[in-house]
């Protein structure tokens, strides 16, 4: 894992905490494998750049009240 990936995951965790109040709540949401317009998310999504971007996109949608 390179430094860039670590920074991306830190950003995801920060946004997850903002969205759900606690990191634990974010993990629980991600474990439930939520659906989004571009497909399904999971913990495995955090293993690739594209997956991380999809998670971030969905977190931003939730924060802005757009759950699609």
C-alpha positions in Angstrom: 0.0 0.0 0.0 1.5 3.3 -1.0 1.2 6.7 0.8 -1.4 7.9 -1.7 -3.7 5.0 -0.9 -3.3 5.6 2.9 -4.3 9.3 2.4 -7.3 8.2 0.3 -8.5 5.8 3.0 -8.0 8.5 5.7 -10.2 10.8 3.6 -12.8 8.1 3.3 -12.8 7.5 7.1 -13.0 11.3 7.8 -16.0 11.6 5.4 -17.6 8.4 6.9 -17.3 9.9 10.3 -18.9 13.2 9.1 -21.7 11.3 7.4 -22.5 8.8 10.1 -21.3 10.4 13.3 -18.8 7.7 14.2 -16.4 5.6 12.1 -18.0 2.4 13.6 -21.3 3.5 12.0 -19.6 4.0 8.7 -18.1 0.5 8.9 -21.5 -1.0 9.7 -23.0 0.8 6.7 -20.2 -0.4 4.4 -20.5 -4.0 5.7 -24.2 -3.9 4.7 -23.0 -3.6 1.1 -25.2 -0.7 0.1 -26.3 -0.1 -3.5 -25.6 3.1 -5.4 -26.3 4.2 -8.9 -22.9 2.8 -10.1 -23.3 -0.6 -8.4 -22.8 -2.1 -5.0 -20.3 -1.0 -2.4 -18.5 -3.1 0.2 -15.4 -3.1 2.4 -13.6 -4.5 -0.6 -14.3 -1.2 -2.4 -11.6 0.3 -0.3 -8.9 -1.8 -2.0 -8.9 0.1 -5.3 -8.8 3.8 -6.3 -12.1 3.4 -8.2 -13.8 1.8 -5.3 -12.6 4.5 -2.9 -13.9 7.2 -5.3 -17.3 5.4 -5.4 -17.5 5.3 -1.6 -16.6 9.0 -1.4 -19.2 9.8 -4.1 -21.9 8.0 -2.2 -20.9 9.6 1.1 -21.2 13.1 -0.5 -24.6 12.2 -1.9 -25.8 11.1 1.5 -24.4 14.3 3.1 -26.3 16.4 0.5 -29.5 14.4 0.8 -29.2 12.8 -2.6 -29.4 9.0 -1.9 -29.5 7.8 -5.6 
